Amino acid sequence: MKKEIHPQNYRPVIFADNSSGAKFLIPSTIETKETEKWSDGKEYPVHHVEISSASHPFYTNQEKTIDTAGRVEKFKTRQAKARTKK
Protein backbone atom coordinates (compact mmCIF):
# COMPACT_ATOMS: atom_id res chain seq x y z
CA MET A 1 0.00 0.00 0.00
CA LYS A 2 1.34 3.45 -0.86
CA LYS A 3 2.16 5.68 2.07
CA GLU A 4 0.08 8.77 2.93
CA ILE A 5 -2.74 8.23 0.41
CA HIS A 6 -5.36 6.93 2.85
CA PRO A 7 -7.13 8.96 5.55
CA GLN A 8 -5.91 8.64 9.13
CA ASN A 9 -8.96 6.64 10.25
CA TYR A 10 -8.46 3.88 7.62
CA ARG A 11 -8.67 0.74 9.76
CA PRO A 12 -10.26 -2.74 9.78
CA VAL A 13 -14.03 -2.62 10.41
CA ILE A 14 -16.48 -5.50 10.91
CA PHE A 15 -19.46 -5.26 8.55
CA ALA A 16 -22.32 -7.34 10.00
CA ASP A 17 -25.19 -8.36 7.70
CA ASN A 18 -28.47 -8.07 9.64
CA SER A 19 -30.42 -10.42 7.37
CA SER A 20 -28.00 -13.35 7.16
CA GLY A 21 -25.79 -12.93 10.21
CA ALA A 22 -22.61 -12.97 8.11
CA LYS A 23 -19.71 -10.78 9.16
CA PHE A 24 -16.82 -9.42 7.10
CA LEU A 25 -13.63 -7.73 8.31
CA ILE A 26 -12.78 -5.07 5.73
CA PRO A 27 -10.60 -1.94 5.92
CA SER A 28 -12.76 1.19 5.87
CA THR A 29 -13.03 4.81 7.01
CA ILE A 30 -16.70 4.56 8.08
CA GLU A 31 -17.52 6.11 11.44
CA THR A 32 -18.93 3.63 13.99
CA LYS A 33 -20.00 3.76 17.62
CA GLU A 34 -20.05 0.03 18.43
CA THR A 35 -17.20 -2.45 18.76
CA GLU A 36 -17.14 -6.23 18.66
CA LYS A 37 -14.58 -9.01 19.09
CA TRP A 38 -13.43 -10.80 15.95
CA SER A 39 -12.23 -14.41 15.76
CA ASP A 40 -8.61 -13.30 16.30
CA GLY A 41 -9.56 -12.01 19.76
CA LYS A 42 -9.09 -8.33 18.87
CA GLU A 43 -11.81 -5.73 19.21
CA TYR A 44 -12.85 -3.88 16.03
CA PRO A 45 -15.46 -1.23 15.20
CA VAL A 46 -18.66 -2.77 13.79
CA HIS A 47 -21.13 -1.41 11.21
CA HIS A 48 -24.47 -3.11 10.54
CA VAL A 49 -25.76 -3.40 6.96
CA GLU A 50 -29.16 -4.56 5.69
CA ILE A 51 -27.84 -6.60 2.78
CA SER A 52 -24.48 -7.95 1.62
CA SER A 53 -23.12 -10.55 -0.77
CA ALA A 54 -24.11 -13.19 1.82
CA SER A 55 -27.81 -12.29 1.54
CA HIS A 56 -28.27 -10.61 -1.86
CA PRO A 57 -30.29 -12.75 -4.32
CA PHE A 58 -27.78 -12.14 -7.13
CA TYR A 59 -25.02 -13.88 -5.17
CA THR A 60 -27.11 -16.51 -3.36
CA ASN A 61 -29.34 -17.53 -6.31
CA GLN A 62 -32.30 -17.52 -3.92
CA GLU A 63 -35.21 -15.13 -4.09
CA LYS A 64 -35.72 -13.60 -0.69
CA THR A 65 -37.92 -10.76 0.51
CA ILE A 66 -36.14 -8.43 2.91
CA ASP A 67 -38.52 -5.84 4.27
CA THR A 68 -37.42 -3.39 6.91
CA ALA A 69 -40.00 -0.66 6.38
CA GLY A 70 -43.23 -2.66 6.01
CA ARG A 71 -43.46 -2.06 2.26
CA VAL A 72 -44.31 -5.67 1.43
CA GLU A 73 -47.25 -5.72 3.85
CA LYS A 74 -48.57 -2.44 2.44
CA PHE A 75 -48.32 -3.83 -1.10
CA LYS A 76 -50.11 -7.07 -0.14
CA THR A 77 -52.89 -5.07 1.56
CA ARG A 78 -53.38 -2.93 -1.55
CA GLN A 79 -53.46 -6.04 -3.75
CA ALA A 80 -56.05 -7.71 -1.51
CA LYS A 81 -58.27 -4.60 -1.62
CA ALA A 82 -57.97 -4.45 -5.41
CA ARG A 83 -59.01 -8.10 -5.73
CA THR A 84 -62.09 -7.63 -3.52
CA LYS A 85 -63.26 -4.63 -5.58
CA LYS A 86 -63.33 -6.70 -8.78
PDB file as gemmi writes it, atoms N, CA and C in Angstrom:
CRYST1    1.000    1.000    1.000  90.00  90.00  90.00 P 1                      
ATOM      1  N   MET A   1       0.846  -1.168   0.000  1.00  0.00           N  
ATOM      2  CA  MET A   1       0.000   0.000   0.000  1.00  0.00           C  
ATOM      3  C   MET A   1       0.898   1.240   0.000  1.00  0.00           C  
ATOM      4  N   LYS A   2       0.562   2.216  -0.807  1.00  0.00           N  
ATOM      5  CA  LYS A   2       1.336   3.451  -0.855  1.00  0.00           C  
ATOM      6  C   LYS A   2       1.159   4.229   0.443  1.00  0.00           C  
ATOM      7  N   LYS A   3       2.198   4.888   0.842  1.00  0.00           N  
ATOM      8  CA  LYS A   3       2.163   5.684   2.071  1.00  0.00           C  
ATOM      9  C   LYS A   3       1.434   6.998   1.838  1.00  0.00           C  
ATOM     10  N   GLU A   4       0.723   7.458   2.862  1.00  0.00           N  
ATOM     11  CA  GLU A   4       0.084   8.772   2.932  1.00  0.00           C  
ATOM     12  C   GLU A   4      -0.979   9.037   1.860  1.00  0.00           C  
ATOM     13  N   ILE A   5      -1.645   7.980   1.347  1.00  0.00           N  
ATOM     14  CA  ILE A   5      -2.741   8.234   0.406  1.00  0.00           C  
ATOM     15  C   ILE A   5      -4.105   7.938   1.031  1.00  0.00           C  
ATOM     16  N   HIS A   6      -4.111   7.248   2.176  1.00  0.00           N  
ATOM     17  CA  HIS A   6      -5.360   6.926   2.847  1.00  0.00           C  
ATOM     18  C   HIS A   6      -5.591   7.869   4.026  1.00  0.00           C  
ATOM     19  N   PRO A   7      -6.842   8.131   4.379  1.00  0.00           N  
ATOM     20  CA  PRO A   7      -7.135   8.963   5.551  1.00  0.00           C  
ATOM     21  C   PRO A   7      -6.590   8.323   6.832  1.00  0.00           C  
ATOM     22  N   GLN A   8      -6.473   9.116   7.863  1.00  0.00           N  
ATOM     23  CA  GLN A   8      -5.912   8.645   9.133  1.00  0.00           C  
ATOM     24  C   GLN A   8      -6.760   7.550   9.781  1.00  0.00           C  
ATOM     25  N   ASN A   9      -8.083   7.604   9.581  1.00  0.00           N  
ATOM     26  CA  ASN A   9      -8.959   6.635  10.252  1.00  0.00           C  
ATOM     27  C   ASN A   9      -9.225   5.395   9.396  1.00  0.00           C  
ATOM     28  N   TYR A  10      -8.355   5.079   8.448  1.00  0.00           N  
ATOM     29  CA  TYR A  10      -8.462   3.879   7.616  1.00  0.00           C  
ATOM     30  C   TYR A  10      -8.005   2.697   8.458  1.00  0.00           C  
ATOM     31  N   ARG A  11      -8.976   1.844   8.863  1.00  0.00           N  
ATOM     32  CA  ARG A  11      -8.673   0.741   9.757  1.00  0.00           C  
ATOM     33  C   ARG A  11      -9.624  -0.415   9.468  1.00  0.00           C  
ATOM     34  N   PRO A  12      -9.336  -1.615   9.976  1.00  0.00           N  
ATOM     35  CA  PRO A  12     -10.255  -2.742   9.780  1.00  0.00           C  
ATOM     36  C   PRO A  12     -11.576  -2.507  10.515  1.00  0.00           C  
ATOM     37  N   VAL A  13     -12.697  -2.791   9.843  1.00  0.00           N  
ATOM     38  CA  VAL A  13     -14.033  -2.624  10.407  1.00  0.00           C  
ATOM     39  C   VAL A  13     -14.819  -3.896  10.125  1.00  0.00           C  
ATOM     40  N   ILE A  14     -15.607  -4.353  11.103  1.00  0.00           N  
ATOM     41  CA  ILE A  14     -16.478  -5.502  10.911  1.00  0.00           C  
ATOM     42  C   ILE A  14     -17.789  -5.007  10.319  1.00  0.00           C  
ATOM     43  N   PHE A  15     -18.161  -5.548   9.159  1.00  0.00           N  
ATOM     44  CA  PHE A  15     -19.460  -5.260   8.555  1.00  0.00           C  
ATOM     45  C   PHE A  15     -20.353  -6.460   8.836  1.00  0.00           C  
ATOM     46  N   ALA A  16     -21.417  -6.255   9.603  1.00  0.00           N  
ATOM     47  CA  ALA A  16     -22.320  -7.336  10.003  1.00  0.00           C  
ATOM     48  C   ALA A  16     -23.610  -7.236   9.207  1.00  0.00           C  
ATOM     49  N   ASP A  17     -23.966  -8.303   8.496  1.00  0.00           N  
ATOM     50  CA  ASP A  17     -25.191  -8.365   7.697  1.00  0.00           C  
ATOM     51  C   ASP A  17     -26.355  -8.731   8.623  1.00  0.00           C  
ATOM     52  N   ASN A  18     -27.331  -7.841   8.751  1.00  0.00           N  
ATOM     53  CA  ASN A  18     -28.471  -8.068   9.642  1.00  0.00           C  
ATOM     54  C   ASN A  18     -29.369  -9.205   9.176  1.00  0.00           C  
ATOM     55  N   SER A  19     -29.490  -9.419   7.873  1.00  0.00           N  
ATOM     56  CA  SER A  19     -30.423 -10.416   7.374  1.00  0.00           C  
ATOM     57  C   SER A  19     -29.864 -11.835   7.359  1.00  0.00           C  
ATOM     58  N   SER A  20     -28.552 -12.002   7.212  1.00  0.00           N  
ATOM     59  CA  SER A  20     -27.995 -13.354   7.155  1.00  0.00           C  
ATOM     60  C   SER A  20     -27.114 -13.692   8.352  1.00  0.00           C  
ATOM     61  N   GLY A  21     -26.673 -12.686   9.074  1.00  0.00           N  
ATOM     62  CA  GLY A  21     -25.795 -12.929  10.211  1.00  0.00           C  
ATOM     63  C   GLY A  21     -24.322 -13.023   9.838  1.00  0.00           C  
ATOM     64  N   ALA A  22     -24.010 -12.900   8.560  1.00  0.00           N  
ATOM     65  CA  ALA A  22     -22.614 -12.973   8.112  1.00  0.00           C  
ATOM     66  C   ALA A  22     -21.853 -11.728   8.543  1.00  0.00           C  
ATOM     67  N   LYS A  23     -20.555 -11.898   8.767  1.00  0.00           N  
ATOM     68  CA  LYS A  23     -19.708 -10.777   9.162  1.00  0.00           C  
ATOM     69  C   LYS A  23     -18.452 -10.786   8.313  1.00  0.00           C  
ATOM     70  N   PHE A  24     -18.000  -9.589   7.932  1.00  0.00           N  
ATOM     71  CA  PHE A  24     -16.819  -9.422   7.100  1.00  0.00           C  
ATOM     72  C   PHE A  24     -15.898  -8.408   7.763  1.00  0.00           C  
ATOM     73  N   LEU A  25     -14.620  -8.677   7.784  1.00  0.00           N  
ATOM     74  CA  LEU A  25     -13.628  -7.734   8.306  1.00  0.00           C  
ATOM     75  C   LEU A  25     -12.950  -7.084   7.112  1.00  0.00           C  
ATOM     76  N   ILE A  26     -13.251  -5.787   6.906  1.00  0.00           N  
ATOM     77  CA  ILE A  26     -12.785  -5.065   5.727  1.00  0.00           C  
ATOM     78  C   ILE A  26     -12.229  -3.710   6.162  1.00  0.00           C  
ATOM     79  N   PRO A  27     -11.098  -3.283   5.609  1.00  0.00           N  
ATOM     80  CA  PRO A  27     -10.599  -1.940   5.919  1.00  0.00           C  
ATOM     81  C   PRO A  27     -11.563  -0.864   5.408  1.00  0.00           C  
ATOM     82  N   SER A  28     -11.810   0.141   6.237  1.00  0.00           N  
ATOM     83  CA  SER A  28     -12.760   1.190   5.874  1.00  0.00           C  
ATOM     84  C   SER A  28     -12.497   2.453   6.692  1.00  0.00           C  
ATOM     85  N   THR A  29     -13.107   3.541   6.263  1.00  0.00           N  
ATOM     86  CA  THR A  29     -13.027   4.810   7.006  1.00  0.00           C  
ATOM     87  C   THR A  29     -14.372   5.167   7.624  1.00  0.00           C  
ATOM     88  N   ILE A  30     -15.355   4.271   7.576  1.00  0.00           N  
ATOM     89  CA  ILE A  30     -16.698   4.563   8.081  1.00  0.00           C  
ATOM     90  C   ILE A  30     -16.654   4.813   9.589  1.00  0.00           C  
ATOM     91  N   GLU A  31     -17.439   5.787  10.022  1.00  0.00           N  
ATOM     92  CA  GLU A  31     -17.524   6.107  11.442  1.00  0.00           C  
ATOM     93  C   GLU A  31     -18.490   5.143  12.127  1.00  0.00           C  
ATOM     94  N   THR A  32     -18.084   4.557  13.241  1.00  0.00           N  
ATOM     95  CA  THR A  32     -18.931   3.631  13.992  1.00  0.00           C  
ATOM     96  C   THR A  32     -18.904   3.984  15.472  1.00  0.00           C  
ATOM     97  N   LYS A  33     -19.927   3.519  16.181  1.00  0.00           N  
ATOM     98  CA  LYS A  33     -19.996   3.759  17.623  1.00  0.00           C  
ATOM     99  C   LYS A  33     -19.865   2.465  18.415  1.00  0.00           C  
ATOM    100  N   GLU A  34     -20.100   1.319  17.754  1.00  0.00           N  
ATOM    101  CA  GLU A  34     -20.047   0.028  18.429  1.00  0.00           C  
ATOM    102  C   GLU A  34     -18.737  -0.685  18.118  1.00  0.00           C  
ATOM    103  N   THR A  35     -18.343  -1.590  19.006  1.00  0.00           N  
ATOM    104  CA  THR A  35     -17.196  -2.448  18.756  1.00  0.00           C  
ATOM    105  C   THR A  35     -17.605  -3.887  19.057  1.00  0.00           C  
ATOM    106  N   GLU A  36     -16.845  -4.816  18.490  1.00  0.00           N  
ATOM    107  CA  GLU A  36     -17.140  -6.235  18.659  1.00  0.00           C  
ATOM    108  C   GLU A  36     -15.842  -7.011  18.527  1.00  0.00           C  
ATOM    109  N   LYS A  37     -15.775  -8.174  19.194  1.00  0.00           N  
ATOM    110  CA  LYS A  37     -14.582  -9.009  19.085  1.00  0.00           C  
ATOM    111  C   LYS A  37     -14.662  -9.857  17.835  1.00  0.00           C  
ATOM    112  N   TRP A  38     -13.543  -9.982  17.150  1.00  0.00           N  
ATOM    113  CA  TRP A  38     -13.427 -10.804  15.950  1.00  0.00           C  
ATOM    114  C   TRP A  38     -12.808 -12.137  16.353  1.00  0.00           C  
ATOM    115  N   SER A  39     -12.737 -13.071  15.460  1.00  0.00           N  
ATOM    116  CA  SER A  39     -12.232 -14.412  15.762  1.00  0.00           C  
ATOM    117  C   SER A  39     -10.760 -14.415  16.190  1.00  0.00           C  
ATOM    118  N   ASP A  40     -10.017 -13.372  15.877  1.00  0.00           N  
ATOM    119  CA  ASP A  40      -8.612 -13.305  16.298  1.00  0.00           C  
ATOM    120  C   ASP A  40      -8.462 -12.780  17.728  1.00  0.00           C  
ATOM    121  N   GLY A  41      -9.587 -12.477  18.380  1.00  0.00           N  
ATOM    122  CA  GLY A  41      -9.560 -12.009  19.763  1.00  0.00           C  
ATOM    123  C   GLY A  41      -9.448 -10.507  19.908  1.00  0.00           C  
ATOM    124  N   LYS A  42      -9.209  -9.792  18.824  1.00  0.00           N  
ATOM    125  CA  LYS A  42      -9.086  -8.333  18.869  1.00  0.00           C  
ATOM    126  C   LYS A  42     -10.452  -7.690  18.747  1.00  0.00           C  
ATOM    127  N   GLU A  43     -10.562  -6.487  19.273  1.00  0.00           N  
ATOM    128  CA  GLU A  43     -11.805  -5.729  19.212  1.00  0.00           C  
ATOM    129  C   GLU A  43     -11.730  -4.746  18.045  1.00  0.00           C  
ATOM    130  N   TYR A  44     -12.786  -4.750  17.207  1.00  0.00           N  
ATOM    131  CA  TYR A  44     -12.855  -3.879  16.034  1.00  0.00           C  
ATOM    132  C   TYR A  44     -14.164  -3.104  16.035  1.00  0.00           C  
ATOM    133  N   PRO A  45     -14.186  -1.939  15.377  1.00  0.00           N  
ATOM    134  CA  PRO A  45     -15.457  -1.227  15.204  1.00  0.00           C  
ATOM    135  C   PRO A  45     -16.383  -2.067  14.323  1.00  0.00           C  
ATOM    136  N   VAL A  46     -17.701  -1.991  14.568  1.00  0.00           N  
ATOM    137  CA  VAL A  46     -18.655  -2.773  13.787  1.00  0.00           C  
ATOM    138  C   VAL A  46     -19.699  -1.853  13.174  1.00  0.00           C  
ATOM    139  N   HIS A  47     -20.079  -2.147  11.922  1.00  0.00           N  
ATOM    140  CA  HIS A  47     -21.126  -1.407  11.215  1.00  0.00           C  
ATOM    141  C   HIS A  47     -22.134  -2.416  10.691  1.00  0.00           C  
ATOM    142  N   HIS A  48     -23.424  -2.195  10.963  1.00  0.00           N  
ATOM    143  CA  HIS A  48     -24.472  -3.114  10.542  1.00  0.00           C  
ATOM    144  C   HIS A  48     -25.040  -2.678   9.190  1.00  0.00           C  
ATOM    145  N   VAL A  49     -25.203  -3.652   8.283  1.00  0.00           N  
ATOM    146  CA  VAL A  49     -25.757  -3.401   6.956  1.00  0.00           C  
ATOM    147  C   VAL A  49     -26.993  -4.280   6.767  1.00  0.00           C  
ATOM    148  N   GLU A  50     -27.929  -3.812   5.941  1.00  0.00           N  
ATOM    149  CA  GLU A  50     -29.162  -4.555   5.693  1.00  0.00           C  
ATOM    150  C   GLU A  50     -28.946  -5.725   4.731  1.00  0.00           C  
ATOM    151  N   ILE A  51     -28.044  -5.561   3.788  1.00  0.00           N  
ATOM    152  CA  ILE A  51     -27.837  -6.601   2.776  1.00  0.00           C  
ATOM    153  C   ILE A  51     -26.374  -6.611   2.350  1.00  0.00           C  
ATOM    154  N   SER A  52     -25.861  -7.796   2.080  1.00  0.00           N  
ATOM    155  CA  SER A  52     -24.480  -7.946   1.624  1.00  0.00           C  
ATOM    156  C   SER A  52     -24.431  -9.076   0.607  1.00  0.00           C  
ATOM    157  N   SER A  53     -23.240  -9.453   0.191  1.00  0.00           N  
ATOM    158  CA  SER A  53     -23.125 -10.554  -0.769  1.00  0.00           C  
ATOM    159  C   SER A  53     -23.604 -11.868  -0.161  1.00  0.00           C  
ATOM    160  N   ALA A  54     -23.646 -11.965   1.164  1.00  0.00           N  
ATOM    161  CA  ALA A  54     -24.113 -13.189   1.818  1.00  0.00           C  
ATOM    162  C   ALA A  54     -25.630 -13.324   1.780  1.00  0.00           C  
ATOM    163  N   SER A  55     -26.349 -12.223   1.538  1.00  0.00           N  
ATOM    164  CA  SER A  55     -27.810 -12.294   1.541  1.00  0.00           C  
ATOM    165  C   SER A  55     -28.460 -11.755   0.271  1.00  0.00           C  
ATOM    166  N   HIS A  56     -27.689 -11.171  -0.640  1.00  0.00           N  
ATOM    167  CA  HIS A  56     -28.266 -10.612  -1.863  1.00  0.00           C  
ATOM    168  C   HIS A  56     -28.632 -11.730  -2.837  1.00  0.00           C  
ATOM    169  N   PRO A  57     -29.844 -11.683  -3.409  1.00  0.00           N  
ATOM    170  CA  PRO A  57     -30.290 -12.752  -4.316  1.00  0.00           C  
ATOM    171  C   PRO A  57     -29.368 -12.982  -5.513  1.00  0.00           C  
ATOM    172  N   PHE A  58     -28.691 -11.974  -5.995  1.00  0.00           N  
ATOM    173  CA  PHE A  58     -27.776 -12.142  -7.129  1.00  0.00           C  
ATOM    174  C   PHE A  58     -26.656 -13.121  -6.793  1.00  0.00           C  
ATOM    175  N   TYR A  59     -26.130 -13.034  -5.575  1.00  0.00           N  
ATOM    176  CA  TYR A  59     -25.018 -13.882  -5.166  1.00  0.00           C  
ATOM    177  C   TYR A  59     -25.466 -15.227  -4.607  1.00  0.00           C  
ATOM    178  N   THR A  60     -26.650 -15.286  -3.996  1.00  0.00           N  
ATOM    179  CA  THR A  60     -27.112 -16.511  -3.361  1.00  0.00           C  
ATOM    180  C   THR A  60     -27.973 -17.378  -4.268  1.00  0.00           C  
ATOM    181  N   ASN A  61     -28.440 -16.825  -5.389  1.00  0.00           N  
ATOM    182  CA  ASN A  61     -29.345 -17.527  -6.309  1.00  0.00           C  
ATOM    183  C   ASN A  61     -30.639 -17.965  -5.624  1.00  0.00           C  
ATOM    184  N   GLN A  62     -31.048 -17.241  -4.622  1.00  0.00           N  
ATOM    185  CA  GLN A  62     -32.298 -17.517  -3.921  1.00  0.00           C  
ATOM    186  C   GLN A  62     -33.095 -16.228  -3.852  1.00  0.00           C  
ATOM    187  N   GLU A  63     -34.369 -16.323  -4.188  1.00  0.00           N  
ATOM    188  CA  GLU A  63     -35.211 -15.130  -4.087  1.00  0.00           C  
ATOM    189  C   GLU A  63     -35.657 -15.000  -2.650  1.00  0.00           C  
ATOM    190  N   LYS A  64     -35.435 -13.841  -2.087  1.00  0.00           N  
ATOM    191  CA  LYS A  64     -35.718 -13.596  -0.689  1.00  0.00           C  
ATOM    192  C   LYS A  64     -36.335 -12.215  -0.559  1.00  0.00           C  
ATOM    193  N   THR A  65     -37.323 -12.068   0.282  1.00  0.00           N  
ATOM    194  CA  THR A  65     -37.918 -10.764   0.505  1.00  0.00           C  
ATOM    195  C   THR A  65     -37.385 -10.213   1.823  1.00  0.00           C  
ATOM    196  N   ILE A  66     -36.662  -9.108   1.731  1.00  0.00           N  
ATOM    197  CA  ILE A  66     -36.141  -8.435   2.913  1.00  0.00           C  
ATOM    198  C   ILE A  66     -36.895  -7.121   3.039  1.00  0.00           C  
ATOM    199  N   ASP A  67     -37.669  -7.011   4.099  1.00  0.00           N  
ATOM    200  CA  ASP A  67     -38.516  -5.836   4.266  1.00  0.00           C  
ATOM    201  C   ASP A  67     -38.263  -5.221   5.629  1.00  0.00           C  
ATOM    202  N   THR A  68     -37.694  -4.052   5.636  1.00  0.00           N  
ATOM    203  CA  THR A  68     -37.418  -3.393   6.912  1.00  0.00           C  
ATOM    204  C   THR A  68     -38.371  -2.245   7.178  1.00  0.00           C  
ATOM    205  N   ALA A  69     -39.129  -1.828   6.187  1.00  0.00           N  
ATOM    206  CA  ALA A  69     -40.002  -0.661   6.375  1.00  0.00           C  
ATOM    207  C   ALA A  69     -41.470  -1.003   6.216  1.00  0.00           C  
ATOM    208  N   GLY A  70     -41.831  -2.286   6.127  1.00  0.00           N  
ATOM    209  CA  GLY A  70     -43.234  -2.665   6.013  1.00  0.00           C  
ATOM    210  C   GLY A  70     -43.811  -2.476   4.626  1.00  0.00           C  
ATOM    211  N   ARG A  71     -42.975  -2.320   3.627  1.00  0.00           N  
ATOM    212  CA  ARG A  71     -43.460  -2.063   2.264  1.00  0.00           C  
ATOM    213  C   ARG A  71     -44.179  -3.267   1.683  1.00  0.00           C  
ATOM    214  N   VAL A  72     -43.698  -4.469   1.984  1.00  0.00           N  
ATOM    215  CA  VAL A  72     -44.313  -5.675   1.435  1.00  0.00           C  
ATOM    216  C   VAL A  72     -45.735  -5.826   1.975  1.00  0.00           C  
ATOM    217  N   GLU A  73     -45.915  -5.598   3.258  1.00  0.00           N  
ATOM    218  CA  GLU A  73     -47.246  -5.716   3.851  1.00  0.00           C  
ATOM    219  C   GLU A  73     -48.205  -4.695   3.244  1.00  0.00           C  
ATOM    220  N   LYS A  74     -47.731  -3.474   3.050  1.00  0.00           N  
ATOM    221  CA  LYS A  74     -48.572  -2.439   2.440  1.00  0.00           C  
ATOM    222  C   LYS A  74     -48.978  -2.837   1.027  1.00  0.00           C  
ATOM    223  N   PHE A  75     -48.033  -3.406   0.267  1.00  0.00           N  
ATOM    224  CA  PHE A  75     -48.324  -3.832  -1.095  1.00  0.00           C  
ATOM    225  C   PHE A  75     -49.351  -4.962  -1.094  1.00  0.00           C  
ATOM    226  N   LYS A  76     -49.170  -5.942  -0.222  1.00  0.00           N  
ATOM    227  CA  LYS A  76     -50.110  -7.070  -0.144  1.00  0.00           C  
ATOM    228  C   LYS A  76     -51.504  -6.597   0.258  1.00  0.00           C  
ATOM    229  N   THR A  77     -51.590  -5.619   1.149  1.00  0.00           N  
ATOM    230  CA  THR A  77     -52.885  -5.067   1.559  1.00  0.00           C  
ATOM    231  C   THR A  77     -53.563  -4.384   0.385  1.00  0.00           C  
ATOM    232  N   ARG A  78     -52.811  -3.592  -0.372  1.00  0.00           N  
ATOM    233  CA  ARG A  78     -53.382  -2.928  -1.552  1.00  0.00           C  
ATOM    234  C   ARG A  78     -53.856  -3.949  -2.584  1.00  0.00           C  
ATOM    235  N   GLN A  79     -53.088  -5.000  -2.790  1.00  0.00           N  
ATOM    236  CA  GLN A  79     -53.463  -6.038  -3.749  1.00  0.00           C  
ATOM    237  C   GLN A  79     -54.740  -6.750  -3.305  1.00  0.00           C  
ATOM    238  N   ALA A  80     -54.856  -7.045  -2.014  1.00  0.00           N  
ATOM    239  CA  ALA A  80     -56.052  -7.713  -1.514  1.00  0.00           C  
ATOM    240  C   ALA A  80     -57.279  -6.829  -1.678  1.00  0.00           C  
ATOM    241  N   LYS A  81     -57.153  -5.523  -1.431  1.00  0.00           N  
ATOM    242  CA  LYS A  81     -58.270  -4.595  -1.621  1.00  0.00           C  
ATOM    243  C   LYS A  81     -58.662  -4.515  -3.072  1.00  0.00           C  
ATOM    244  N   ALA A  82     -57.681  -4.521  -3.984  1.00  0.00           N  
ATOM    245  CA  ALA A  82     -57.969  -4.448  -5.411  1.00  0.00           C  
ATOM    246  C   ALA A  82     -58.701  -5.695  -5.879  1.00  0.00           C  
ATOM    247  N   ARG A  83     -58.350  -6.834  -5.335  1.00  0.00           N  
ATOM    248  CA  ARG A  83     -59.014  -8.098  -5.728  1.00  0.00           C  
ATOM    249  C   ARG A  83     -60.460  -8.137  -5.240  1.00  0.00           C  
ATOM    250  N   THR A  84     -60.725  -7.605  -4.056  1.00  0.00           N  
ATOM    251  CA  THR A  84     -62.091  -7.631  -3.522  1.00  0.00           C  
ATOM    252  C   THR A  84     -63.005  -6.667  -4.257  1.00  0.00           C  
ATOM    253  N   LYS A  85     -62.455  -5.596  -4.833  1.00  0.00           N  
ATOM    254  CA  LYS A  85     -63.263  -4.629  -5.579  1.00  0.00           C  
ATOM    255  C   LYS A  85     -63.722  -5.192  -6.915  1.00  0.00           C  
ATOM    256  N   LYS A  86     -62.980  -6.135  -7.476  1.00  0.00           N  
ATOM    257  CA  LYS A  86     -63.330  -6.703  -8.785  1.00  0.00           C  
ATOM    258  C   LYS A  86     -64.476  -7.590  -8.680  1.00  0.00           C  
TER     259      LYS A  86                                                      
END                                                                             
